[in-house]
């Protein structure tokens, strides 16, 4: 089970390059349910993701299954994705309360887009989360911030 919240960013954390990061490519073979392939540094993953329930409150709850792929399997499936391959750098930022923030900075057609997400152990954990000052508006219910939606965009015009 995946329980997460997504936020816009008011300002980037200082010295962003000090944090561990992953260079990510991901594409979608299907968006309902989500079947995604991802290259994260040199790790290759196939993910099946389905809504466990509709967006409740200000979070998403999904059923998620991940399976490792070989590089060859990933490259084969990458040729079959629908729409655009997403490219982004993900920074892993440990928050003062112990949660891990995953800040995504997009490249290519989505250059300039940035948002952050946090995963939680339970709905109660998510409910009690107090975002740090550098987080902006909670956009968990805004479909424009889902990677499956973004894979269908040719520009950032959807945010204007």
C-alpha positions in Angstrom: 0.0 0.0 0.0 1.3 3.4 -0.9 0.0 6.5 1.0 1.4 9.8 -0.2 1.0 13.5 -0.4 2.3 15.9 -3.1 3.2 19.5 -2.6 4.2 22.4 -4.8 7.4 24.1 -3.7 7.7 27.6 -2.3 11.4 27.6 -2.5 14.1 25.0 -3.2 16.1 23.8 -0.2 19.5 25.4 0.1 22.4 23.4 -1.2 20.2 21.0 -3.1 23.2 19.2 -4.6 24.2 17.9 -1.1 21.4 15.5 -1.0 21.4 12.0 -2.5 19.8 11.9 -5.9 18.5 9.6 -8.6 18.4 10.2 -12.3 15.0 8.8 -13.4 13.4 8.0 -16.7 9.9 6.6 -16.7 7.2 5.7 -19.2 3.7 4.4 -19.1 2.5 1.2 -20.9 -1.0 1.9 -19.5 -2.5 4.6 -17.3 -5.7 2.9 -15.9 -4.5 0.9 -14.1 -1.0 2.3 -14.1 1.6 0.1 -15.6 4.9 2.0 -15.5 8.5 1.2 -16.3 11.3 3.2 -14.6 15.0 3.5 -14.8 16.4 4.9 -11.5 20.1 5.3 -11.8 21.0 1.7 -12.9 18.0 0.0 -11.4 15.1 -1.1 -13.7 11.6 -1.5 -12.4 8.1 -2.4 -13.7 5.3 -1.1 -11.5 1.6 -1.9 -11.4 -0.4 0.7 -9.5 -4.1 0.9 -8.8 -6.2 3.2 -6.6 -7.0 1.5 -3.4 -9.6 4.2 -2.9 -10.5 7.5 -4.3 -8.3 10.4 -3.2 -9.4 10.9 0.4 -8.8 14.0 2.4 -5.6 15.4 1.0 -3.7 12.2 0.1 -3.6 9.3 -2.4 -3.8 5.6 -1.3 -2.7 3.1 -4.0 -2.0 -0.6 -4.3 1.4 -1.0 -5.8 3.5 -3.9 -6.9 7.0 -3.5 -8.2 9.1 -6.1 -10.1 12.7 -5.8 -11.1 13.6 -5.7 -14.8 16.8 -6.3 -16.6 18.3 -3.4 -18.6 17.4 -5.3 -21.8 13.8 -5.8 -20.6 13.5 -2.1 -19.7 14.9 -1.0 -23.1 12.5 -3.4 -24.9 9.4 -2.0 -23.0 10.6 1.6 -23.4 9.9 1.3 -27.1 6.3 0.4 -26.3 5.4 3.3 -24.0 2.4 5.5 -24.6 3.1 9.3 -25.1 6.3 10.8 -23.6 9.2 9.4 -21.6 9.5 11.5 -18.4 13.0 12.5 -17.3 13.7 13.9 -13.9 16.2 14.2 -11.1 14.8 13.1 -7.7 16.5 14.4 -4.6 16.0 12.4 -1.3 15.7 14.9 1.6 15.4 13.6 5.1 13.0 16.0 7.0 13.4 17.0 10.6 10.4 14.8 11.6 12.1 11.7 10.1 10.0 11.5 6.9 11.7 11.3 3.5 10.8 14.0 1.0 11.3 13.2 -2.7 11.8 16.4 -4.6 11.4 15.9 -8.4 13.0 18.4 -10.9 11.8 17.6 -14.4 13.8 17.9 -17.6 13.0 17.8 -21.3 9.4 18.9 -22.3 8.6 19.4 -18.6 11.8 21.5 -17.8 11.1 23.9 -14.9 8.5 21.8 -13.2 9.3 20.9 -9.6 7.3 19.3 -6.8 7.8 17.2 -3.8 6.1 14.1 -2.4 6.2 12.3 0.9 5.1 8.7 1.6 3.6 7.7 4.9 3.3 4.5 6.9 -0.4 5.0 7.6 -3.4 7.4 7.0 -2.9 8.6 10.6 0.8 9.4 9.9 -0.3 11.3 6.8 -3.0 13.2 8.7 -0.6 14.4 11.4 2.1 15.5 8.9 3.1 19.1 9.2 4.9 20.2 6.0 8.2 22.2 6.4 8.1 25.9 5.5 9.7 25.3 2.0 6.7 23.2 1.0 3.9 24.9 -0.9 0.2 24.0 -1.5 -0.9 20.4 -1.2 -1.7 19.2 -4.7 -2.4 15.6 -4.0 -5.9 15.8 -5.6 -4.7 17.7 -8.6 -4.3 15.2 -11.5 -1.8 17.5 -13.3 0.8 16.5 -10.7 0.5 12.8 -11.5 3.4 11.4 -13.6 0.9 9.4 -15.7 -0.8 12.7 -16.7 2.5 14.5 -17.2 3.6 11.8 -19.6 0.8 13.0 -21.9 1.9 16.6 -21.8 4.1 18.2 -24.5 4.6 21.4 -22.4 3.9 23.0 -19.1 0.8 24.9 -20.6 -1.5 22.8 -18.4 -0.2 24.8 -15.4 -1.2 28.2 -16.8 
